[in-house]
Amino acid sequence: STGSIDLIFCEARARPLAGPEVVTRVSALGKATRVILLGDPEDRSLLVGALACGAAGFFTKDASPEEFMEGVEAILAGHYVIARDLVQPTLVRLAGQVPGDSGNPLDQLSAAERTILLMVGQAQSIRTIAANRGISQKTVRNHLANIYRKLELRNRSEAILWSARMGLTAPS
């Protein structure tokens, strides 16, 4: 097709790929496609944590149609939008960051490393990650070593915990 996709709406807890992983994969394509994550009101921490993945918008499903449409229009105009009920938890999360910090430790990672970190956060094995990504297990291990170094993690368990704290894991 000669057309391009401007906007993707994604359920935060979508299967087989959760919203944050969809955002990471779309970003890795290098396209201008924007992603809006939608979640239930109880998904607030997941939606707020997904900020690190670069989604263009976050809404809970109880947002009013007017708020949602205003947000979509703003996103299509190049802005980022957070639903009104997510502003406070987002500000609380940002307030806990170190001054001068970019606020996005995932910026240190390549697109492939971000995707692998998301898959590790979902407790996927190296073998499964390799098969799903179409790469060798050795390449997955190399990416993991880079992730550990860049995020100052010692092992897979710390990577899983880090992912959970960042809200990057898919729900069980």
N, C-alpha and C positions, 0 to 999 in steps of 0.2 A: 504494500500500500504506500502511496505517496504522502498520505496525511500523517500527522503526528498526534500523539496523545498529550493533551495539555494537563489533565488532572486525573488522578486515580483516588478513589475512595476505598479505604481498606479497614475492615474490622480489626480492632486491636488484638483480638484473640483468634484471628483467622487461622484455619488449618488448611494445608500443611505448613504454611508460612505465616508466622505472626506478623502483625503490623510493622514493628521495628525492623524485622528482617526484609520485608518488602521494601521499606524505605531505603535500606542499605543497598539492596540489589538494584533498585531503580537508579539510585545515585551512581552506582558503579557503572551503569551504562553510559554515563556522560550526557544524558539527554536533559532537556529543560522541563521534563515532566515533573509536576508537583504532586505530592502525596498528602492526603488528609486522612488522619486516623480517627476512627469512630469507636467509642467504647461505652459500656454501661456505666452508670454513675459510680459503681464500686471499682471501676477500672482506673480511677483517677491517678493512682500511683504509677500504674503502667504507662498511662498516657503522658504524665509529666516526665517519667524516666526516658521516654522515647524522644525527648527533645535532643538528646545526644546523637540521635540517628539522622537528624536533619529533615524531619517531616515539616511540611509547610503549614499544617494546621492540625489542631486537636480539638475534638468536640465530644462531649458525652451525648448519648442518644436522647437525653431529655432536654437538649437545647431547643429553643423555640425555632420554628421554621424561619422566622425573620432573622434571628441571630445567625442561623446556619447559612442562609442565602447571602447575607451581608458579608459573612466570612469568606464564602466561596468567591464572591466578586472581588474582595480584597486580595485573596490569594492569586486569582487570575491576573490581577494588576501588579503582581510581584511582591506582595507583602506576606508576612507571616501572621497567623491568627491563632489565638488561644481562646477557647470558650470562656465566657465570663466566670463560670464556676470553677475553672482551672487556674485562674489568675493567682489567687491566694496561695495554693500549694506550689505553684511554679515560683512565685517570689520567695517563699520560704526555702525552697530548694536552692535557688540562686543565691540567697543571702548566706548560705553555708559555704560558699566557695571562697577560695583565697583571693584577695585583691590582686588584680593584674593577671590572674589566671584567665586563659581563654574560655574557661568554663566547659570545654568540651575535650576531655581526654581522648576521645575517639578520633580527634583530628590528627593525632600522632600515628594512627593506623592507616594502612592502605585499605582500599575497598575490600580486597580479598581477606585481609586480616579481620576487618569488622564483621564480615559475613561468617568467618570461621569462629570468631568470638561469640557471636549470637548462637551458632550451632552448639558450641561447647556449653554455653549457658543453658541450652535445652537438654544437656546431658547426653548429647550424641557422641558415639564412639569415634575414634580416629578413622576406623574402617568405614563407618557410615558417612562421615563427613567427606572422606575421599571419594566414595562412590557417588554421593549426591552432587559434588562439585566437579566430578570428572577429572580428578587429579590423583597423584599417587599419595600413599600414606606418608612417605618421606616428605613430600611437599607440605602436607598438613602439619607434620612435626616441625618443619622449618618455620612455617607461619606461626605456630604456637610459641616457638622459642622467641621469635620477634615480638609477639604480643606480650609475653612475660617480661621481656627486657624493657619494652617501651612503657608498660604500665606498672613496672616494678613489682611484678608478681613472681612468686617462687614456683608455683605448680598449677596443675589443672584445677585442683580444689579451690585455690584462691581465685582463679579465673571465673569459676562458676559462682562463687560468692560475690565477686566484684560485679559480674553481670546482673546478679539478682539485686544488688544494691542500686545499680544504675537503672533497674527496671527493664533490662534487655532480654530477660528470659521469657519464653513462652509459658503459658499456664500449664499446669499438670492436668 
